[in-house]
Structures are given as structure tokens and as C-alpha cells.
């Protein structure tokens, strides 16, 4: 079976291409905003935790890293959704599945 590799924008009208590009830029801007807020807030948490340390107390306690760790997991998922959207499902996965279901339904209908 020969694979047909299509451009992401093939078959789109210029308005569709522009709207798709706008959507991608908006998602990218949202990611960068998320990243900046993550960095700023976690730096603030570090300074607050350091300020509240008792004399001789170590900063390296597990409770000082909860926010950075769990929020970091969310940021990592956000990163994958922006920069690797086709990693799991591949390019045009939805279209392929729709065609597959339509062909299956068509073949079952005539049996």
C-alpha cells in the first residue's frame, strides 16, 4: 500500500491556512506564558522557603519541591501537546480513523 504524504495545509483555502496559523501561534503563546509563570512563581517559592529557614536548617526537603515537581509534570504535558502533537497518533490520524469507520460501516451494511 503506497502512503500518500500530504502537506499539512494541502487542500486548505488561504483563509483556512491563516486561521490554522493563528491557532498555532495562540497555542504557542499560551505555552510560553505558562513557562514564564512557572519559572517566576517557583523562583518566588524558593526565595520564600530560603527566607523561612531556621539557622542550620537545610533547604533540600521534599516539601520544598512539591509545587515545582507536580506543576512541572503539567508543564511537560503542555510541552508535548504543543511541540509533539503527532507523536502518539501520527499525522492525519483523525481522518484515517474516520475513513476506516466509514469503510467498516459501508462493508457491514452490504453484507
C-alpha positions as CSV (number, residue, x, y, z in Angstrom):
1,X,0.0,0.0,0.0
2,X,1.5,3.3,-1.1
3,X,1.4,6.0,1.5
4,X,0.2,9.4,0.4
5,X,2.1,12.1,2.4
6,X,0.2,15.4,2.2
7,X,1.3,18.7,3.3
8,X,-0.5,19.9,6.4
9,X,-2.0,22.8,4.5
10,X,-2.9,20.9,1.3
11,X,-6.5,21.4,0.3
12,X,-6.9,24.4,2.6
13,X,-8.1,27.8,1.4
14,X,-5.9,30.8,2.2
15,X,-8.3,31.8,5.0
16,X,-8.1,28.3,6.5
17,X,-4.3,28.4,6.4
18,X,-4.3,31.8,8.1
19,X,-6.8,30.6,10.8
20,X,-4.8,27.5,11.4
21,X,-1.6,29.5,11.7
22,X,-3.3,31.9,14.1
23,X,-4.5,29.0,16.2
24,X,-0.9,27.6,16.4
25,X,0.6,30.9,17.3
26,X,-2.1,31.3,20.1
27,X,-1.3,27.9,21.5
28,X,2.5,28.6,21.3
29,X,2.0,32.0,23.1
30,X,-0.1,30.2,25.8
31,X,2.8,27.7,26.3
32,X,5.4,30.4,26.7
33,X,3.1,32.3,29.1
34,X,2.7,29.1,31.1
35,X,6.5,28.5,31.1
36,X,7.3,32.1,32.3
37,X,4.7,31.9,35.1
38,X,6.1,28.5,36.2
39,X,9.6,30.0,36.4
40,X,8.6,33.2,38.2
41,X,6.4,31.5,40.7
42,X,8.9,28.8,41.5
43,X,11.7,31.3,42.0
44,X,9.4,33.2,44.4
45,X,8.7,30.0,46.3
46,X,12.4,29.3,46.5
47,X,13.1,32.7,48.0
48,X,10.3,32.5,50.5
49,X,11.4,29.0,51.6
50,X,15.0,30.2,52.0
51,X,13.9,33.2,54.0
52,X,11.8,31.0,56.3
53,X,14.6,28.5,57.1
54,X,15.9,28.2,60.6
55,X,19.6,28.6,61.3
56,X,21.4,25.5,60.1
57,X,18.3,24.0,58.5
58,X,18.7,22.5,55.0
59,X,16.6,23.7,52.1
60,X,16.6,20.3,50.5
61,X,13.4,18.9,52.0
62,X,10.8,17.1,49.9
63,X,8.1,19.6,50.7
64,X,10.1,22.4,49.2
65,X,9.8,20.7,45.8
66,X,6.2,19.6,45.6
67,X,5.0,22.6,43.6
68,X,7.8,22.6,41.1
69,X,7.6,18.8,40.6
70,X,3.8,18.5,40.1
71,X,3.4,21.7,38.2
72,X,6.4,20.6,36.1
73,X,4.6,17.5,35.1
74,X,1.7,19.6,33.9
75,X,4.2,21.9,32.0
76,X,5.8,18.8,30.4
77,X,2.4,17.6,29.2
78,X,1.7,21.1,27.8
79,X,5.1,21.0,26.1
80,X,4.3,17.7,24.4
81,X,0.8,18.9,23.3
82,X,2.5,21.9,21.6
83,X,5.7,20.6,20.1
84,X,4.8,16.9,19.6
85,X,1.1,16.8,18.7
86,X,1.6,14.0,16.2
87,X,3.8,11.9,18.4
88,X,1.2,9.5,19.6
89,X,-1.5,9.5,17.0
90,X,0.6,10.5,13.9
91,X,-0.3,12.9,11.2
92,X,-3.9,12.9,9.9
93,X,-4.8,10.2,12.5
94,X,-8.4,11.5,12.8
95,X,-9.0,11.5,9.1
96,X,-7.7,8.0,8.8
97,X,-9.9,6.7,11.6
98,X,-13.0,8.4,10.2
99,X,-12.3,6.8,6.8
100,X,-11.7,3.4,8.5
101,X,-15.0,3.6,10.4
102,X,-16.9,4.7,7.3
103,X,-15.4,1.8,5.2
104,X,-16.3,-0.6,8.0
105,X,-19.8,0.6,8.3
106,X,-20.2,0.5,4.5
107,X,-18.9,-3.1,4.3
108,X,-21.2,-4.2,7.2
109,X,-24.2,-2.5,5.6
110,X,-23.9,-4.6,2.4
111,X,-23.2,-7.9,4.0
